[in-house]
């Protein structure tokens, strides 16, 4: 594999997609503290919260307050995930810089996740788009289960492309292909990304991978090789869809950044800072997190040889 040296843009989604599945309540002040710390590590995009029904996703019921209290970093776009017109109205009132509209390629998953089929979702989006554009707010459209649905199985590529075209026809500039339940494989990713890039410029296309079956980083590299340059990731590897069986966490931000830096790819992000922040998550959440680099350290973080350690113990004795 020969990778071009183009930089990678990573959008941090731990505060939204990451926390939505957490059973324990994370206090608003802790969410704001995490957001402000992440803003200082060089992110140009942070998905800050989701304006969904608090009954459906109680972990994010403080979305307005998080947007109100976060310290906005210059040059960083703060994104709000919205499923419908009511959510979009709340997000616009809260001052979101961009709305991320979400629907699924699979009608079965869309009904489980959004309570409607894909066609109904798009009719709702048609009401949202003009309001967002009039407000000067950016728009991104996510196609969830683009690589496979836990209820329906593999999704037809032509259907995914038709949904991408439908987003673009509405006036939605950015598009995300989401592997909601970690069903993708690198060959599948490369094939679909190549086709979608014929419709969407690389700077407007985001890939959202989960590491459910251990292929998240491999899928990211396959997408990069195919021409994608923007990816979602979550600090600590947090996340999962509450409405998809077995949908464990997103690809881990610090693991992605570590891999990129070791391969000579530019992210513009502070890896030591991310590792330090990730290491506080287990105490905050009450459980271990999937990320690996926060546990093992970077490959360049060398240790004293066993002989040196023994000599130090002798001197202390």
ZAMARGU-4260 file (C-alpha; in steps of 0.2 Angstrom, whole numbers, plus 5000, padded with zeros to 4 digits):
<rodrens>
0) 5000/5000/5000 | 5007/5017/4995 | 4999/5031/5004 | 5000/5049/4998 | 5005/5062/5012
5) 4989/5071/5011 | 4983/5076/5029 | 4969/5067/5038 | 4955/5077/5046 | 4948/5069/5061
10) 4931/5074/5068 | 4929/5070/5087 | 4912/5062/5091 | 4915/5055/5109 | 4904/5068/5116
15) 4889/5063/5105 | 4890/5046/5097 | 4902/5041/5111 | 4892/5045/5126 | 4875/5041/5119
20) 4876/5023/5124 | 4883/5026/5142 | 4872/5019/5156 | 4879/5031/5169 | 4875/5050/5168
25) 4890/5060/5164 | 4887/5077/5172 | 4886/5092/5160 | 4901/5101/5168 | 4912/5085/5164
30) 4905/5085/5146 | 4910/5104/5144 | 4927/5100/5152 | 4931/5086/5139 | 4925/5097/5125
35) 4936/5112/5130 | 4951/5100/5132 | 4948/5093/5115 | 4946/5110/5107 | 4964/5114/5113
40) 4971/5098/5105 | 4969/5105/5087 | 4952/5098/5081 | 4944/5108/5067 | 4927/5098/5070
45) 4919/5092/5086 | 4902/5084/5086 | 4896/5091/5102 | 4879/5083/5106 | 4863/5077/5098
50) 4846/5085/5099 | 4836/5070/5100 | 4821/5066/5112 | 4828/5064/5130 | 4817/5049/5132
55) 4826/5040/5118 | 4843/5046/5122 | 4843/5052/5140 | 4863/5053/5141 | 4862/5068/5129
60) 4847/5077/5137 | 4858/5092/5141 | 4863/5096/5123 | 4857/5115/5125 | 4867/5117/5140
65) 4883/5109/5133 | 4882/5121/5118 | 4879/5136/5129 | 4893/5132/5141 | 4907/5126/5130
70) 4922/5138/5126 | 4922/5139/5107 | 4939/5138/5099 | 4943/5148/5084 | 4942/5138/5068
75) 4933/5124/5076 | 4916/5119/5069 | 4904/5113/5083 | 4892/5100/5075 | 4875/5095/5081
80) 4867/5078/5076 | 4848/5080/5072 | 4835/5067/5067 | 4820/5079/5063 | 4814/5096/5062
85) 4811/5099/5080 | 4829/5093/5084 | 4835/5105/5070 | 4826/5120/5078 | 4833/5116/5095
90) 4851/5115/5087 | 4849/5131/5078 | 4843/5140/5093 | 4858/5133/5103 | 4870/5140/5090
95) 4877/5124/5082 | 4889/5128/5067 | 4883/5113/5057 | 4868/5101/5057 | 4872/5082/5054
100) 4856/5075/5047 | 4855/5056/5050 | 4845/5042/5042 | 4849/5024/5037 | 4851/5015/5021
105) 4841/5001/5029 | 4823/5005/5032 | 4822/4992/5046 | 4836/5001/5055 | 4829/5018/5051
110) 4812/5013/5059 | 4821/5007/5074 | 4832/5022/5076 | 4821/5036/5069 | 4804/5029/5070
115) 4801/5031/5051 | 4806/5024/5034 | 4820/5033/5024 | 4807/5042/5013 | 4799/5050/5028
120) 4816/5055/5035 | 4820/5064/5018 | 4803/5073/5019 | 4808/5080/5036 | 4825/5085/5030
125) 4817/5095/5016 | 4810/5106/5029 | 4826/5107/5039 | 4838/5112/5024 | 4831/5129/5020
130) 4830/5134/5038 | 4849/5129/5040 | 4854/5138/5024 | 4845/5154/5029 | 4854/5154/5046
135) 4871/5152/5037 | 4873/5135/5046 | 4882/5120/5037 | 4874/5104/5033 | 4880/5086/5033
140) 4870/5071/5029 | 4874/5054/5036 | 4869/5037/5028 | 4869/5025/5043 | 4871/5006/5040
145) 4879/5010/5023 | 4890/4995/5024 | 4878/4983/5032 | 4863/4982/5043 | 4861/4970/5058
150) 4843/4967/5053 | 4844/4966/5034 | 4862/4962/5030 | 4872/4969/5016 | 4866/4985/5008
155) 4865/4988/4990 | 4879/5000/4984 | 4867/5008/4971 | 4854/5012/4985 | 4868/5020/4995
160) 4873/5031/4980 | 4855/5035/4977 | 4853/5042/4995 | 4870/5052/4993 | 4863/5060/4978
165) 4846/5063/4986 | 4856/5072/5000 | 4865/5083/4988 | 4850/5087/4978 | 4842/5094/4994
170) 4857/5106/4996 | 4866/5096/5009 | 4885/5098/5005 | 4894/5086/5017 | 4890/5067/5017
175) 4895/5054/5029 | 4895/5035/5026 | 4893/5026/5042 | 4897/5008/5047 | 4885/5009/5061
180) 4888/4991/5067 | 4905/4987/5061 | 4900/4976/5047 | 4912/4983/5034 | 4928/4976/5027
185) 4942/4984/5018 | 4938/4978/5000 | 4920/4984/5002 | 4925/5001/5009 | 4937/5004/4995
190) 4924/5000/4982 | 4910/5010/4989 | 4921/5025/4993 | 4928/5026/4975 | 4910/5026/4969
195) 4904/5040/4981 | 4919/5051/4977 | 4913/5052/4959 | 4898/5061/4967 | 4905/5070/4982
200) 4922/5079/4983 | 4935/5072/4996 | 4934/5087/5007 | 4915/5084/5009 | 4915/5066/5012
205) 4917/5058/5030 | 4919/5040/5034 | 4912/5034/5051 | 4919/5017/5056 | 4915/5006/5071
210) 4928/4993/5078 | 4915/4980/5082 | 4924/4966/5073 | 4942/4973/5075 | 4943/4980/5057
215) 4941/4999/5060 | 4958/5005/5057 | 4960/4993/5042 | 4944/5000/5035 | 4951/5018/5038
220) 4967/5014/5028 | 4956/5006/5014 | 4946/5022/5013 | 4961/5033/5013 | 4969/5023/4999
225) 4953/5025/4989 | 4954/5044/4992 | 4944/5048/5008 | 4952/5061/5019 | 4940/5064/5033
230) 4935/5052/5047 | 4925/5052/5063 | 4933/5045/5079 | 4929/5044/5097 | 4941/5047/5112
235) 4944/5030/5120 | 4935/5021/5107 | 4918/5025/5115 | 4901/5023/5107 | 4889/5012/5099
240) 4871/5014/5092 | 4858/5011/5106 | 4846/5004/5092 | 4858/4991/5084 | 4862/4975/5092
245) 4881/4972/5096 | 4886/4989/5089 | 4901/4992/5100 | 4912/5008/5100 | 4919/5019/5087
250) 4937/5019/5081 | 4947/5026/5094 | 4954/5044/5091 | 4971/5042/5100 | 4974/5025/5091
255) 4970/5033/5074 | 4981/5048/5077 | 4995/5037/5084 | 4994/5026/5068 | 4994/5041/5057
260) 5009/5049/5065 | 5019/5033/5065 | 5015/5031/5046 | 5020/5049/5043 | 5002/5056/5040
265) 4998/5073/5046 | 4983/5075/5058 | 4987/5092/5066 | 4982/5084/5083 | 4991/5083/5100
270) 4993/5065/5103 | 5001/5066/5120 | 4986/5077/5125 | 4974/5065/5118 | 4982/5050/5127
275) 4981/5059/5144 | 4963/5064/5142 | 4958/5047/5137 | 4966/5040/5153 | 4953/5049/5164
280) 4938/5041/5155 | 4938/5025/5165 | 4936/5034/5181 | 4923/5046/5174 | 4913/5032/5166
285) 4915/5018/5178 | 4922/5006/5166 | 4937/5002/5155 | 4938/5009/5137 | 4943/5000/5121
290) 4957/5011/5116 | 4974/5003/5115 | 4987/5017/5115 | 4981/5025/5131 | 4985/5008/5139
295) 5001/5003/5130 | 5008/5021/5126 | 5016/5026/5110 | 5029/5015/5101 | 5042/5029/5104
300) 5039/5029/5123 | 5054/5018/5128 | 5057/5010/5145 | 5073/5008/5155 | 5081/4991/5151
305) 5079/4977/5165 | 5097/4979/5169 | 5095/4998/5172 | 5080/4995/5183 | 5090/4982/5194
310) 5104/4994/5196 | 5093/5008/5202 | 5085/4996/5215 | 5102/4991/5221 | 5107/5009/5223
315) 5091/5013/5233 | 5095/4998/5244
</rodrens>
